[in-house]
Amino acid sequence: MLKDFADLSTPLIADACVRLGEPLRAAPAGILPVVPGQRVAGRVLPARHYGSVDVFLEAFTRAAPGDVLVIDNAGRRDEACIGDLAVLEAEAAGVAGVVVWGLHRDTPDLVEIGLPVFSYGRHAPGPVRLDDRDPDALTTARCGDHEVTAADVVFGDDDGVLFVAADRADAVLETARAIFRTEREQARRIRAGETLRDQTRFDAYLAGRAEDPSYTFRRHLRRIGGAIEE
């Protein structure tokens, strides 16, 4: 999955979801890689955190190579729920990365380990609580407004994290590649002196909108094959 994502980005994945009518499921803004430039893509390995690392260790017994551990810590900002030892264990289990709806710690060690970790940021204190664990703690996880399972894949880069149903991932990736090719050609033409307004026939759009106020720029782009907004 990471290889298929290599030349793409989460903005392209998001635009592809919009174009295909797929649910747009983004992690909350601010969940970013510990090391800028890190990328992740793979099947979701869900785990809900209740104050103890054992839930992660148990999740790793179910991991397949390339899975991405998605930790639901309810977005808490008062504790870091993962650090160097858990990330080293994730790497040993063949996990491709970690996405945390919450905070991490042991930042210098995570940088040295190199396994992609995405979170809201760093925080020194770990958990001092131990809550009762739900029976489906390793079946579903939330990340902001979205619930994810092993039937989903996750994509992450410097612009954030997105979730896509696994059975729609190939179609989304294919559409993202098509948008990428269109946008790269548009960028080449701008550099060659042909403005984006010329490429998108913006005068024609303005004339069309004057005749029909419901005529949107997105509709216009679809008509001419542009890909700026999706």
N, C-alpha and C positions, 0 to 999 in steps of 0.2 A: 504493500500500500504506500509506503514511503517513497519507493521508486516511482510509482505512478504519480505521486504528488510533487516530485522533485522540481519540475519546471513551472509549477503553478503556485497559487497563493490562496490564503483564506478569502480575500476579497473576490477572487475569481470563483471560488467555490460558492460563496454567498450569492454572487450574480447568477451563477448557473442554477442554484436552487430557485431563485426568483423566476428565471426564465422557464423552468420546467414545472413551476407550481408546487415545488416541494416545500415542506415546512422549513422556515428559516430558524434554525435552532443554534443560537450563539451563546457561548458562555458570557457571563457578565463582563462588561468592559473593565479593563484593568488586570485581567488574568493574562499574564505575559511570561515569556521565558526568563528563567533566572539569568541565563547568558544570552544576550542579544544575538540573533541569527540562528538560534536553535530551532529545529522544526520537528514535528512529530506527526505521524499518521498511522492508524492501525485500529484494530477491533477494540471496543471498549471492554475493559476489565473493571467492573464496578465494585466499589467498596464504600460503605458508610462508616465513618469514624465515630467511636463512642468514648474515646479517651485512652485507648490502649492500642499498641502496635500489632497485637495478635491478629486483628482483623485483616491487616495487610499480609501477614505471613500466611494466613489461611487462603487469602485470594491468590497468592503466588502458587499454591498447590494446584490451582485450576488454570493457570496461565498457559497460553500457547505462545510460541515465539512470535514476537512482533506485536503482541497485545499492548495496550496503553492503560495503565492503572488510572482510573478516574475516581478521585476521592471526594466524597460528599462530607464536608465538615461544616455544612450550613452557612458557609461564608463567614465564619467566625473571625474576628480581628483581635481576640484576646489570648490566642494561643497558636503556636505553630504545631501542626499535626504530623509533619514528616521531616526527617533529617537525614544525615549521612548514612546511618546504618540501614535504614529501610530502603534508601535509594540503591545502596550497594547490593542489598538482597534482591531488589527488583531487577537489577542488571544481571545478577547471577541466575535469575529465573527466566531470562530471555525477554523480559519486558522492554519495550522500545522507548518508553517514556512515562511520565507521570503528569497528570493534570489535577490540580488541587483547587476545589472551591473553598479556599481558605489561605493559610499562610504556611511558609516553610521556615526552617532554620538551618544552621551549619552551612551558611552560604559559601565560604571559601572551599569547604570540602565538596559541596555539590559542583562547584566550578571545576575542581580537579577531577572528579569522577566523570563528568562529561555527559552523563545521561540526561536527555532533555527533561527539565522540570518546569512546569508552568504553575504560577500561583499569583495571588494578589501582592505578595511581597514577603519580606523577611521579618521575623520577630523572635526574640531570644527565648521567652518562656515557652515550655512545652505544656501539655495538658496536665492538670492536677485533679481532674474529675474522672470518674468512671461511671458512665451511664448504662442503663439496661440496654441490651442489644436486641434489635428487632430480628425476627427470623429470616427476613429477606435482605439482610445487610450486605450479602454478596450477590444479590440478584439485580437490584436496582440502585441507582445513585442519582441524586439531583445535582444540577449545576446551574444555579440561578433558577430560572423559571422552568427548566427543562429536566425531565426524567430520562435517563439513559440506561440501556441494558447491553448485554452482549450481542443483541441484534442491531447495534449501531456501530458506526466507525467515527473516529474523531480526527480532526485535522487541526494543527496548531502551527503558528509562526509568529513573527513580530507584530502582526496586526490582531492577534487574538486566537480564539478557539471556536470551532464549529463542530456540530454533530450532524451526521447524515445516516439515514437508515441504510444498513449494509446492503440490502437488496436493490438499492437505488444508487449506490456509490459509483458503479461503472458509468451509468448514464450521466450522473452529475460531473464526473471527471471528464467524460467526452465533451460535454457541453462547455465546461470550463476551458478545455483546450481550444475549442472553436472561438470562444470569446477572446482568449489570449492571442490567437493568431490575428483576429480582427483588430484588436487594440494595438498590437505591435506594428501592424501595417499603418494604422492611423498615426501612431507616434513617428514612424519613419517619414510619413508624408508631411507632418508638421515640421520636422527638422529640415525637410527639403524645400520648405517655403509655402506649402499648401495649408492654410489655416484650418483649424477644426471647424470654424464656421462655414468655410467653403466645403469641406468634406461632408458635413452634415446637412448641407443645403439649408442653412439656417434662415436665409431670406424666404425660401419656400415654406419653411415651417411657420414663420411669422405671418406670411400671407394666408396660409391655411388656418391658422388660429384666428385671424381676423374674420375669416368667413364662417368659421365654426369654433366658437369659444371652448367647446369640449375637446378639441383636437390637441392632444398633449404631446409634449416633446418625446416622451417614451413611445407613444404610438407612431410618431414620425420616424424615430430611429428604427423601429421594427420594420417600417415600410421600406426604408432605404438600406437596411442591413447594418446599421451602426451598432455599437456595443458600449456606449459610454456609461449608461446608467444601469445596465444589467449584463 
